[in-house]
Amino acid sequence: METTFANEFLKVYDRLIAEGGITFARTGINKEEFTNLCIDPGFVLEEERFQLIADRMGLDDDTRARLEELADFD
């Protein structure tokens, strides 16, 4: 299976939720974005939205860089 932004983001999201480090409400992800992440493996958050959500999730530099690479932000 190809690694995409959506599936890698959801792996990180699921891990942080399971660890109790974040809640859905705290991430700032809206319902439409979450649905798209779940059903469309090609979906990528807009860069500005990703940066806000990554900050709220407390992503470390390596994880953030990996997701940015997969998102192919210009």
PyMOL CGO cylinders between C-alpha atoms (Angstrom):
from pymol import cmd
from pymol.cgo import CYLINDER

trace = [
    CYLINDER, 0.00, 0.00, 0.00, 1.32, 3.43, -0.97, 0.3, 1, 1, 1, 1, 1, 1,
    CYLINDER, 1.32, 3.43, -0.97, 2.01, 5.80, 1.89, 0.3, 1, 1, 1, 1, 1, 1,
    CYLINDER, 2.01, 5.80, 1.89, -0.06, 8.94, 1.46, 0.3, 1, 1, 1, 1, 1, 1,
    CYLINDER, -0.06, 8.94, 1.46, -0.49, 12.07, 3.51, 0.3, 1, 1, 1, 1, 1, 1,
    CYLINDER, -0.49, 12.07, 3.51, -3.98, 10.99, 4.58, 0.3, 1, 1, 1, 1, 1, 1,
    CYLINDER, -3.98, 10.99, 4.58, -3.05, 7.52, 5.80, 0.3, 1, 1, 1, 1, 1, 1,
    CYLINDER, -3.05, 7.52, 5.80, 0.13, 8.70, 7.52, 0.3, 1, 1, 1, 1, 1, 1,
    CYLINDER, 0.13, 8.70, 7.52, -1.71, 11.59, 9.17, 0.3, 1, 1, 1, 1, 1, 1,
    CYLINDER, -1.71, 11.59, 9.17, -4.39, 9.24, 10.47, 0.3, 1, 1, 1, 1, 1, 1,
    CYLINDER, -4.39, 9.24, 10.47, -1.75, 6.88, 11.91, 0.3, 1, 1, 1, 1, 1, 1,
    CYLINDER, -1.75, 6.88, 11.91, -0.24, 9.77, 13.84, 0.3, 1, 1, 1, 1, 1, 1,
    CYLINDER, -0.24, 9.77, 13.84, -3.68, 11.05, 14.85, 0.3, 1, 1, 1, 1, 1, 1,
    CYLINDER, -3.68, 11.05, 14.85, -4.79, 7.58, 16.05, 0.3, 1, 1, 1, 1, 1, 1,
    CYLINDER, -4.79, 7.58, 16.05, -1.60, 7.12, 18.08, 0.3, 1, 1, 1, 1, 1, 1,
    CYLINDER, -1.60, 7.12, 18.08, -1.97, 10.50, 19.79, 0.3, 1, 1, 1, 1, 1, 1,
    CYLINDER, -1.97, 10.50, 19.79, -5.66, 9.88, 20.52, 0.3, 1, 1, 1, 1, 1, 1,
    CYLINDER, -5.66, 9.88, 20.52, -4.87, 6.44, 21.98, 0.3, 1, 1, 1, 1, 1, 1,
    CYLINDER, -4.87, 6.44, 21.98, -2.11, 7.91, 24.16, 0.3, 1, 1, 1, 1, 1, 1,
    CYLINDER, -2.11, 7.91, 24.16, -4.57, 10.50, 25.46, 0.3, 1, 1, 1, 1, 1, 1,
    CYLINDER, -4.57, 10.50, 25.46, -2.40, 13.36, 24.24, 0.3, 1, 1, 1, 1, 1, 1,
    CYLINDER, -2.40, 13.36, 24.24, -5.12, 15.02, 22.18, 0.3, 1, 1, 1, 1, 1, 1,
    CYLINDER, -5.12, 15.02, 22.18, -8.84, 15.04, 21.59, 0.3, 1, 1, 1, 1, 1, 1,
    CYLINDER, -8.84, 15.04, 21.59, -10.67, 15.50, 18.32, 0.3, 1, 1, 1, 1, 1, 1,
    CYLINDER, -10.67, 15.50, 18.32, -12.01, 18.87, 19.44, 0.3, 1, 1, 1, 1, 1, 1,
    CYLINDER, -12.01, 18.87, 19.44, -8.55, 20.13, 20.41, 0.3, 1, 1, 1, 1, 1, 1,
    CYLINDER, -8.55, 20.13, 20.41, -7.03, 19.35, 17.00, 0.3, 1, 1, 1, 1, 1, 1,
    CYLINDER, -7.03, 19.35, 17.00, -9.23, 21.82, 15.16, 0.3, 1, 1, 1, 1, 1, 1,
    CYLINDER, -9.23, 21.82, 15.16, -9.95, 19.33, 12.40, 0.3, 1, 1, 1, 1, 1, 1,
    CYLINDER, -9.95, 19.33, 12.40, -13.43, 19.93, 11.08, 0.3, 1, 1, 1, 1, 1, 1,
    CYLINDER, -13.43, 19.93, 11.08, -15.89, 17.19, 10.20, 0.3, 1, 1, 1, 1, 1, 1,
    CYLINDER, -15.89, 17.19, 10.20, -15.42, 17.58, 6.44, 0.3, 1, 1, 1, 1, 1, 1,
    CYLINDER, -15.42, 17.58, 6.44, -11.62, 17.40, 6.70, 0.3, 1, 1, 1, 1, 1, 1,
    CYLINDER, -11.62, 17.40, 6.70, -11.80, 14.33, 8.92, 0.3, 1, 1, 1, 1, 1, 1,
    CYLINDER, -11.80, 14.33, 8.92, -14.23, 12.58, 6.58, 0.3, 1, 1, 1, 1, 1, 1,
    CYLINDER, -14.23, 12.58, 6.58, -11.98, 13.32, 3.60, 0.3, 1, 1, 1, 1, 1, 1,
    CYLINDER, -11.98, 13.32, 3.60, -8.91, 12.05, 5.45, 0.3, 1, 1, 1, 1, 1, 1,
    CYLINDER, -8.91, 12.05, 5.45, -10.77, 8.81, 6.21, 0.3, 1, 1, 1, 1, 1, 1,
    CYLINDER, -10.77, 8.81, 6.21, -12.28, 8.09, 2.78, 0.3, 1, 1, 1, 1, 1, 1,
    CYLINDER, -12.28, 8.09, 2.78, -9.90, 9.71, 0.27, 0.3, 1, 1, 1, 1, 1, 1,
    CYLINDER, -9.90, 9.71, 0.27, -6.30, 8.45, 0.41, 0.3, 1, 1, 1, 1, 1, 1,
    CYLINDER, -6.30, 8.45, 0.41, -5.30, 11.31, -1.92, 0.3, 1, 1, 1, 1, 1, 1,
    CYLINDER, -5.30, 11.31, -1.92, -6.70, 14.03, 0.33, 0.3, 1, 1, 1, 1, 1, 1,
    CYLINDER, -6.70, 14.03, 0.33, -4.26, 16.62, 1.67, 0.3, 1, 1, 1, 1, 1, 1,
    CYLINDER, -4.26, 16.62, 1.67, -5.11, 19.38, 4.11, 0.3, 1, 1, 1, 1, 1, 1,
    CYLINDER, -5.11, 19.38, 4.11, -4.42, 22.90, 2.91, 0.3, 1, 1, 1, 1, 1, 1,
    CYLINDER, -4.42, 22.90, 2.91, -0.96, 23.95, 4.10, 0.3, 1, 1, 1, 1, 1, 1,
    CYLINDER, -0.96, 23.95, 4.10, -2.22, 26.69, 6.42, 0.3, 1, 1, 1, 1, 1, 1,
    CYLINDER, -2.22, 26.69, 6.42, -4.75, 24.30, 7.99, 0.3, 1, 1, 1, 1, 1, 1,
    CYLINDER, -4.75, 24.30, 7.99, -2.10, 21.60, 8.35, 0.3, 1, 1, 1, 1, 1, 1,
    CYLINDER, -2.10, 21.60, 8.35, 0.27, 23.98, 10.17, 0.3, 1, 1, 1, 1, 1, 1,
    CYLINDER, 0.27, 23.98, 10.17, -2.46, 25.02, 12.62, 0.3, 1, 1, 1, 1, 1, 1,
    CYLINDER, -2.46, 25.02, 12.62, -3.54, 21.43, 13.26, 0.3, 1, 1, 1, 1, 1, 1,
    CYLINDER, -3.54, 21.43, 13.26, 0.08, 20.22, 13.58, 0.3, 1, 1, 1, 1, 1, 1,
    CYLINDER, 0.08, 20.22, 13.58, 0.71, 22.91, 16.20, 0.3, 1, 1, 1, 1, 1, 1,
    CYLINDER, 0.71, 22.91, 16.20, -2.42, 21.93, 18.12, 0.3, 1, 1, 1, 1, 1, 1,
    CYLINDER, -2.42, 21.93, 18.12, -1.44, 18.26, 17.97, 0.3, 1, 1, 1, 1, 1, 1,
    CYLINDER, -1.44, 18.26, 17.97, 2.08, 19.05, 19.20, 0.3, 1, 1, 1, 1, 1, 1,
    CYLINDER, 2.08, 19.05, 19.20, 3.76, 17.20, 16.35, 0.3, 1, 1, 1, 1, 1, 1,
    CYLINDER, 3.76, 17.20, 16.35, 7.52, 16.82, 16.69, 0.3, 1, 1, 1, 1, 1, 1,
    CYLINDER, 7.52, 16.82, 16.69, 9.77, 18.16, 13.94, 0.3, 1, 1, 1, 1, 1, 1,
    CYLINDER, 9.77, 18.16, 13.94, 10.39, 14.76, 12.32, 0.3, 1, 1, 1, 1, 1, 1,
    CYLINDER, 10.39, 14.76, 12.32, 6.70, 13.88, 12.13, 0.3, 1, 1, 1, 1, 1, 1,
    CYLINDER, 6.70, 13.88, 12.13, 5.80, 17.31, 10.81, 0.3, 1, 1, 1, 1, 1, 1,
    CYLINDER, 5.80, 17.31, 10.81, 8.54, 17.14, 8.16, 0.3, 1, 1, 1, 1, 1, 1,
    CYLINDER, 8.54, 17.14, 8.16, 7.42, 13.68, 7.05, 0.3, 1, 1, 1, 1, 1, 1,
    CYLINDER, 7.42, 13.68, 7.05, 3.80, 14.81, 6.66, 0.3, 1, 1, 1, 1, 1, 1,
    CYLINDER, 3.80, 14.81, 6.66, 4.87, 17.99, 4.84, 0.3, 1, 1, 1, 1, 1, 1,
    CYLINDER, 4.87, 17.99, 4.84, 6.92, 15.86, 2.46, 0.3, 1, 1, 1, 1, 1, 1,
    CYLINDER, 6.92, 15.86, 2.46, 3.95, 13.59, 1.77, 0.3, 1, 1, 1, 1, 1, 1,
    CYLINDER, 3.95, 13.59, 1.77, 1.70, 16.63, 1.29, 0.3, 1, 1, 1, 1, 1, 1,
    CYLINDER, 1.70, 16.63, 1.29, 4.17, 18.03, -1.25, 0.3, 1, 1, 1, 1, 1, 1,
    CYLINDER, 4.17, 18.03, -1.25, 3.64, 21.61, -0.11, 0.3, 1, 1, 1, 1, 1, 1,
    CYLINDER, 3.64, 21.61, -0.11, 5.34, 24.05, -2.49, 0.3, 1, 1, 1, 1, 1, 1,
]
cmd.load_cgo(trace, "trace")
